[in-house]
Amino acid sequence: MKYANTTNSIVMKCLCVCILILCASVVAFAQAGRGSISGLVTDPSGAIVPGARVTLLDRANGIEQHSATNADGLYTFISLNPGVYKVTASQRGFESVAQDNVNVTVDQKSTVNIALRVGAATDTVTVAGNVDLMESSNSTVGQLISAETIDRVPMLTRSVY
């Protein structure tokens, strides 16, 4: 009888170790290295614009994504590859407004608020300026490490892992 209890104990320990490894691997895969863009679309008086069409253009490969603002005038694009994007918002009775050179970095959320202007739908206003990289909605600290910095790491194999 003593042998059966020892076997059950070993099986339980192995099961606990397997569950621990499974949980650790799920956390490791959560580090996706992606960012997001979100913001608020308003009219000239500062009122929210629900149902506005928001288009996101990835400058690196030309792929567009589309979204619409919700009832609170908010939009979000999640799980974006790091890079430079162009955000364009449009709505009937307003000019299209584009915010160019929006930088998305690893594990950061960029906020791009867009104020539409009254006008014909065929007019497009492009705002050419960089968005501040201050993160006001997240307290996570991090940075993107360049290939030159990794090359200067004093390791035999230059592997950061």
N, C-alpha and C positions, 0 to 999 in steps of 0.2 A: 504494500500500500504506500510505503514511503517513496518508492520509485515513481509512482503515478503523480504524486504531488510535485515532485521535482520536475517532471516532464511538463506538467501544466504551467509551472513557474517559468520555465525556459520559453515555452510558447508565448506566454503573456509578455515577457520581456522582449522577445523578437517582434511581436505585434506592436508594442509601444515604440520600439526603435523605427519600425517601418512607417508608422504614422508620423513620427517626428521628422523623418526624412522627407516624406510627402509634403508636409506643411512647409518645411524649409525650401523645397523646390518651388512651391507655389509663390512664395515671397520673392525668390530669386527671379522668377519670370516676370514679376510685376515691374521690374526696372526696365521699362520699355524705351527710355530715351526719346520721348516725344514731348511736344508742347501743345498749347492751345491758344486760340484767339477768341475773345468775347468782347461784347460792348453793348452800347445803348444807342438807338437811333431816335433822334428828336427832330422836331420842326424848328423854324426860326424863333418861335416864342419859347422854346424849351419843353414843349409838350411831347409826350412819347408818340411814336408812330408805330402802331401795331400792324402786322401784316406786310411790312416792307420787305422787298426781295433783297437779300444780301448774297453777293457772289465773292468767292475767294479764289484767286488765281495764284497758283504756285509758279513763281518765276523760273525755277530750275527746269521743270518739265512741261509747263503749259497746261497742266490739269486744272480744271475748274470744279469747284464744289458750290452748291447752292443751298441756301437756307432762307428762312423767313423769321421775322421778329415775332415774338409771342405777344400776348395781351399787355405785357409790361414794357414792350419795346426792346426787349433783350434778344440777342442772338449769340450762338456759341458754335465754334468749330473745334472739335476735340481730336486728339491723337494725330497731330500733324508732325511731319518730319521737320527737323530743324532746317531753316532756310529763310528766304526772303519772299514775302507774299504781297499781293495787292488785294485790298478789300473795297468792294464797290456796293453802295446801297442805292436803291431806287424805289419809287412809289409813284402812283398816278398823281399828277398835279405838282410834282416836285422834280427838280433837276437831279440827275444821277450825280452822286458824289463819290469820288474814289480816294482812298488813302493808300499811297504807294510806299514801298520800302518798309513794310512792317516785318521786323525781325522776330523769328520764333527760335528760341534756344531750348536746349534739353531741359525737361521738367520745369518749364516756366509757362506762365499764363500771361499773354500780352493782351492789354485792354485797348481797344480802338473804338472810341465813341465818335459817332458821325452825326453831324447836324445838316439835315437836308435844307435846300433853299427852294423857295417857291419859284416855279418856272415850267417851261415846256419839258416834256419827257425826253425830247431829243437832245437837250443840252446836257453836257457832262462837265463837272468841275473836278479837276484833279488836284489833290493836295499833295505837294511834294515836300515831305519833311519826315524826319525820323521820329518815331514814337519813343517817349521816355522809357527806359528799361527798368524803372523803379517798380518793384512788385509790391503793390499796396494790399493785395488780397491773400498773400501767402507769406509766411515767415521762414520758409525754407531757404537756406543759403547754399549756393552752388555756383559752379562756373564751368565753362567749356574749355577743355585743355587742347591746345593746338598740337599738330603733329611735330612741329619744331621743338616744343617743350618736351614731348615724349622722347624725341631723339636724344635730348640732352640728359635723360635720366641715367645716372651712373650705375647701370646694371650690366651684367655680362651679356644677357640675351635681349635687353631692351624691352622686355615684356613687363607691362604695368600690372599684370595679373600675377 
